[in-house]
Amino acid sequence: MKILYLNPGGELGGAERSLLLLMQSLKAVRPEWRMRLITGGDGPLVERARALGADALALPFPVAFAQLGDASSVEQGCGRSMIRIAAEFGRAGLPGLDYLRRLRRMIAEFAPDLVHTNGFKMHALGAWARSNSCPLIWHVHDYVSSRPMMSSLMRANANRCSVVVANSASVADDLRAVCGPALTIRTALNAIDLERFTPDGAAAPLDALSGMPPGPADALKIGLVATMARWKGHGVFLRAIRTAAEHFPLRAYIVGGPIYARASSQYRIEELRAMAAELGIASIVGFTGFIDDVPAAMRALDIVVHASVAPEPFGLAIAEAMACGKPLVASIAGGAAEIISPGVDTLVHRPGNSAELADRLVQLARDPELRRTLGLAARASAERRFSSARLVAEVMPIYEGLARAAA
C-alpha cells in the first residue's frame, strides 16, 4: 500500500508528533507499505519522517497562503470579521491556485492508495488535489466550529472525505455539529511513545537553557510545556506562580517556542517576559525556548502544569507528562477530560482560574506523598490509554478497508 500524508507545516507541534508516531508504528507492523509526506513548510518534521524511512519533502506554502486562517478567532472570542477573512482569502487566491496545481501533480506522480491529511489547510487541499477515486482520511486534531472560514471549507468538502479520524470524542462531536451526521467519524486517542516518554532517563538543564543561575536546592520546579498559542494559558500560569510563590520556594519554567506562521495566534517570548516582570516574578521564571527532547524537559520538573483557557481537543502535553510519571495539574475541559481521572492520576482546575491552579500547586508542594502517588498512577494510566499498539489497532483497519473498497 502507498500512503500519502499531507501536513500544513514542517515544525513539531502536537499534531506533528502524533503523526510521526503513527507513521513509525504503522511502519513497524507493515514495513512493506510505502509512505510519503508532503509538508507546507520546511522544518524538523521532514527530517524526522525521513529517519523513519518515509519519503518526505517540503512544498512550501506561498506566504499569503501560509498566513491565511482564522485560528485567532479562538483566542479573540468574537473573532475577526468575515470581511477581513474574505480579504485574506482573496489575497491568497492566485498563489493558492498555483500551489494546488503543483500539489496535484505531485500526488498524481506518487499515485497513492489513500491520502491522509493532518491539518485544516491540508484537509481542503487534499480534497481538491487528489483524484476522485483515491480515498481521503481527515485526521482532525482540533476544534473547527470556532473558525468561520475553516468551518465553511470543511462543510463544503465533507462529501469528498471518506473517513475522519478524530483525536477525541469532543473533537468528533464538534466536527459532526459543523459538517452534519453524514460524515463518517472514528475516534482514536493519540498515542505516546511510552519507551521515550518514561520516568527514567536524562533530565534537561532547564536553568542553563533559560540563561538563569541555578535555583535554591529546596525550590520546586514547576513547568508549563506548550506551544506559544495564546489559548494555552501562559498568563494563567504566570499569575498562579505569583500566588504560589508566596507559600513555598519555587522556580517556574515556560518550555516551548513559536511554531505558527500567524504571529497573531501565538505569544512571543518577549511578551511573556514582560508579563512576568509586571507580576514581579521575573527572577523565578525561566524561558527555555523550543526543546527538542520533550521527555528530558518533563523529567526535570517536579510538577507539570496544563493551563489551557479554551477546551483542549486532546491534550498531548497532558498525556506526555503522565507517561513521564509526573504529578500534573490540568485544565479540565474538552478532550482533556476524556484522558484523565481527577484526584487519581491528576489534579484539576477550571480553565482560566489562576487561583484554583495556585491552590493545587500549594497542595502538591505541601504533600510529597501525593506527588508520588499521582505520578505512579499517571504512568499506569498512560500505559493503558496511550500505547502505539492501541492506535495502530484502531487506524490500520480503516486504511485497509478503504484500500479494499477502492480497489
N, C-alpha and C positions, 0 to 999 in steps of 0.2 A: 504493500500500500504506500502511496505517496501522499503526504500531508503537508499542506502549505499553511504556515502560521503568519498572521499579519498583526503587527503591533505598532501603535502610533509613534512611539519614541524609542530611543536607544539607551535611556538611563534605567536605573534599577529601582523602581518603586515596588510596592507590594504586589501589584498585578503582574509585574515582570518577574519577580522572584517566584511567584506561584506558577507562572508559565514555564519557567526553566525547570522547576521540579517536576511538573507534569511531563515535559519532554524527556527529561532524564529517566523518569520512572517507566514511561512507555517504551523507551529505547532498551531498557534492561529486560523487559518482558518480550518485546518484539524487535530484536536487533536488525531484522531484515527490512523493517519499514524505513523508507527514506523520508527525511524531514527537511523542509526548507523554511527559513524565517526571513521575512522582509519587514524592515522597520522604517518608520517615517523620519528617523534621525539616527545619527551615529552615536555610539556610546558603548559602555561595558556589556550591555545585553548581547550585542553582536558577537563579541569575543567569547562570552560565556556559552552562547549557543554553539559556536564552532567547536569549543572544547568538549561539548557533549557528542560531537560527531554529526551535527546538523550543518547543512549548507545555510549560511547566514550572510546577509548583506543589507546595507542601508540604502534606501531610496529616499533621500531627504525631502521632506515636505517643502514646498515654497514658503517663504517667510509669512506671507499673508495667510496662507492656509494653516500653517503651524499655530498661528496666533488666533485662529478662528475658534470660537467656542463660547459657551455661556456658563462655564463652571463657576465663575464668580458670583452667579446668582445664588448659589448655595450659601455663600457667606453673607450676602447682602440683603437677605430677606426678600424684599420685593423684586430684586434682580434688576438687570439693565432693561431698558425698554426694548420692545421688539423692533422698533425703528432702527436703533443702534445695531442690534444683532443683524438685521437685514442689510444694513450698510456694510457691515464687516463681511457678510456672506458675498455681497456684490463685489467687494474688492478682491476676494479670494477666488472669484468665479473663473476667470480665464486661466490663471496659474493652476487652479484646481482641475480644470478640464484637461490641461496638458499632462498633469500628474496622473490623472485617471487613465489617459491613453497609454502612458509608459507602464503603469502598473498592469493594465490589461495585457500588454504584450509579454510582460514577464510571467504572468500567470499562465498564459497560453503556452509559452515555451516550456514551463515546468510540467504542465498537464496534470495537475493534482487529482487524486481521487476524492479529496474533500478539502475545503478551506475552513480554517479555524481562526476567527478574529478575536482580538483581545483588548479592544478599546473602542469608544464610541465612534471616532472618526473612521476607524478601520471596519467597524460594523457596516457603515454606509458604503465605504469604498469597496469592501469585499462583495457586497450585494450587487454593486454596479459593474465591477470589473471581472468577476468570474463568469464562466459560461453557465447558461441556464441549467444545464444538465449536471453541474457539479454541486453536490450538497454543501450547504453553508451552516457552520455552527457559530453562533454568537456566544462567547464566554463573557458574561456580564458580571463585573466586579463592583458596580457602583449603582446608586440610585439615579434614575433618569427623570423622574416626574418633576423635579425642581429646575430642570434645564429646558426652557421652552423650545429652543431650536433643535436640540438633540432629541427631545420627545417627538417632535414633528418628523424628524428623519427616521427614527426607529419605527414609528407608527406607519409611515408611508412605505417602509421596506420590509415590514414584518412578514408579508407573504412570500418574500424571497428567502427567508430564513428557514432552514429545515428543523433545527432544534436549538434551543437556548440552554446553556449550562449556566445556572445562577449560583453564586458562591454562598448564598444563604436563603432561607425561606423568606426573609424580609425583602431581599432584593427581588426574588421571584414575584412576590405579591405586588411590589411597586411596578415592575415591568408589565405584569398582567393588567394592572389598572390603566397603564398607558396604551398598550397595544391590543388589549381585548383578549377574550378567552380562547380564540382560535390558535394562538401561538403555543407551540409545544415547548414546555419548560421542564427541565430536570434540575433538581437542586443537588449540588455536590460541594460540601465544605472544602475549603482549601486544605492542602496538606502542608506539613512541615518536615524538613529533613531532620529526623529525630536522631540521626548519628552526628549531625553537625550542631544542631541546637540541643545541647546537653549541659547538665550542671558541671561536668568535668571538662577541664581544658584551660587554655590561657585566658587571662583577663587583660583587657585593653588598658593602657596607661592613660586614663581619662584626663588627669590633671595636666600631663605633658601635652596631650593632644589639644587641650584647651588653652595652653600657654599660661597655666597657673602654677604657683608653688604647691607642694603637697599640703593637703588639708590636715587638721588635727587628727590624731590617731583614733579618738573616740567619736569622730564625726560620721554619721551615717551617710552613705552615698545614695542619692535618690535621683532617678533619671527619667526623662521623657524621651522615648525613642520613636521618632516620627519624621515624616516629610515636613516641609515647611508650609504645607497647605494651611490656610488661615482657620479652617474649621477644626484643626487638630488640637486646639485648646492651649496653645502656648501661654496666653495671658492668664488663663485659669490656673495653670501650673505655677506660674511665677507668683501669682497672688497667694496661692496656697503655701508656697515655700516661705513667703514673707511671714505668714501667720505661724507656720510650724517652727520656724527658726527661733521664735520666742520661747519655745518649750524644750528644745533639745538641740545639740550641736549637729550640724549637717553641712553637706556640700551637695549642691544640685547641678545637674548636667542636662543640657539640651543636645541630644545626639541626632544629627541629620543635617542635610543641606538642601538647597533649592534643586528641583529636578524638572520643573514645568517650563514650557515655552512662555506661558502667560504670566508676566510679573505680578499682575493684579491678583492672581489666585494664591499667592504664597508670600510669606514673610521673607524679608532679608534679615540676615543675622544682625546687621547694624540696628534695625528696628527693635529687635528683641533685646539687644544690649542696652539700648536707650530705655526700654521699658523696665529692665532690671534696675538700672540706675535710678529711675524715678521712684521705684519702690524701695530703694535703699538697700538692695541686696546684691549689688554688682560684685562685691568681693567674695561671695559664696556661690556664684553661678558661673559655670563653665560652658562654653560653646565649642563642641568638638568639630563641627562641620560633618561632611559625609564620612562615614566609617564603613569600609567595605566588609570588615569582619564583624557583622552584627552580633553573632553569638559571644564573641570576646567582649564587646561593649556591654551586653546583658550581664555577663558573668562578673563584670567589675562593679555592678551595682548591688546595693543591699535591698533596695525597693525599686520596683518599676512602676511607673505611672502611665495610665492611658487617660487622656483628658478631653477627648473629642466633644465639641459642643453641639454637634449635629449627630443624628443616628449613624452609627458605624455600619457600613454594608456587611463587613465580616469582622475585621479587627486582627490583621495579620500580626501586628506587634504584640497583641494580647496572647495569641497562640504561641509566638516565639518565646515570650517571657515565661509562659507556663512550661514550655518544653525545657527551658533552662532551669526550671525549678525555683523560680524567683517569686517571693511574695509580691503580689500585684494589687494595685488599686485601679479599678476600671470604671469608666463612664458607662452606665448601663442603659443602652437604648439600641434599637435596631438589631442587626445581626449579632452584635456583641453579646446580647442577652441569650443567644442560642448556644454559645460555646463555653459559658462559664457556669459555675454553681456557686452563687453568692454565699459567703460565710463558710464554704467548704474548701474551695481552691482559689478564691478571690474575694477581696473586699470591694465594695462598690460605692459610687456616689452618683448623684443625679447630674446630668450634663450641664455644664456651666456653673456648678455650685462649688466655688473655691473653698467656702467654709466647711462643707462636708468633706471635701478632699483633704483639707488640713486636719480635720478631726481623725480621719482614717490614718493619716501619716503619724499623728501623735500616738494613736492606739498601737500601731505597729512598732513605733520607736520604744514604747514602754513595755513591750511584751515580746522578747526574743523567741519564746517558745511558740507563740502564734506565728511569727515569721517562719520558723522552721516547719511547722505542720502545714501551713498554707503552701509553702514551696514543695514539700513532698507530695501533697495532694494535687498540686498543679501539674507536676511531671506525670503523675499517674493518669490524670485526665487527658493530657496531651497524647500519651501513648495510645489511649483508647480512641480518641477523636480525630487525630490529625496525621495518621500514618499515610505514607505514599501508596502502600498496598491497597488501602481502602479507596483512595482516589482513583487509582488505575482500575480497580474492580467496578467502579461506577461509570467511568468515562469510556473505557475500551469497548464495552458492548454498544455504546452509542456510535462510535466510529465504525465498527464492523457492521452494524445494522444498516447504517446509511450507505456504506460502500456496497453492500449486497443489494440494497434496493435500487441503487443507481446503475448497477452492472447490467 
